[in-house]
């Protein structure tokens, strides 16, 4: 089974994207995980290593899908 990680920072754009995108994932094929980088800042480096440049972003099997634009990772680090 594939794993999907949805990275976000809690902003309105991120929350709306989370609600919309995760509803469409087939949970019988993908195990979703939500990572709030605003409160879980120790995972920012992980997000950067897999190629996340801004949030919200969805990572599935090493493919990064940037959804809309809420904030850059540089902004989240502050």
C-alpha positions in Angstrom: 0.0 0.0 0.0 1.3 3.5 -0.9 1.6 6.2 1.7 0.5 9.8 1.1 1.8 12.6 3.3 0.0 15.9 3.2 2.2 18.7 4.5 0.6 22.0 5.5 1.1 25.0 7.9 -2.5 25.5 9.1 -3.3 28.5 7.0 -6.8 28.7 5.5 -5.5 27.7 2.0 -3.9 24.6 3.5 -6.9 23.6 5.6 -9.2 23.9 2.6 -6.8 21.9 0.4 -6.5 19.2 3.1 -10.2 18.8 3.3 -10.7 18.6 -0.4 -7.7 16.5 -1.4 -7.8 13.9 1.3 -11.5 13.2 0.6 -10.6 12.1 -2.9 -7.8 9.6 -2.0 -8.7 6.0 -2.2 -8.0 4.8 1.3 -8.0 1.2 0.2 -4.8 2.0 -1.9 -3.2 4.9 0.0 -2.6 5.4 3.7 -2.8 9.2 4.3 -0.8 11.1 6.9 -1.3 14.8 7.7 1.8 16.8 8.9 1.2 20.3 10.3 4.6 21.9 9.9 3.6 24.9 12.0 3.3 22.7 15.1 5.6 19.8 14.0 8.6 21.9 12.9 11.0 19.0 13.3 9.6 17.5 10.1 10.4 20.5 7.9 13.8 19.1 7.0 12.0 15.8 6.0 9.7 17.8 3.8 12.6 19.6 2.1 14.4 16.3 1.5 11.5 14.9 -0.5 11.2 18.1 -2.6 8.4 20.1 -0.9 9.0 23.8 -1.7 5.7 25.2 -0.4 2.6 24.1 1.4 0.1 22.7 1.0 1.8 19.8 -0.7 0.9 16.2 -1.1 3.7 13.5 -1.4 2.8 10.1 -2.9 5.5 7.6 -3.6 8.2 10.2 -3.9 6.1 12.4 -6.2 5.4 15.9 -4.8 2.2 17.7 -5.8 2.2 21.4 -4.8 -1.4 22.4 -4.3 -2.3 26.1 -4.7 0.2 28.3 -2.7 -0.2 28.9 1.0 3.4 29.5 2.2 6.9 28.7 1.2 8.9 26.4 3.5 11.1 29.4 4.2 8.1 31.2 5.6 7.1 28.2 7.7 10.6 28.0 9.3 10.2 31.5 10.8 
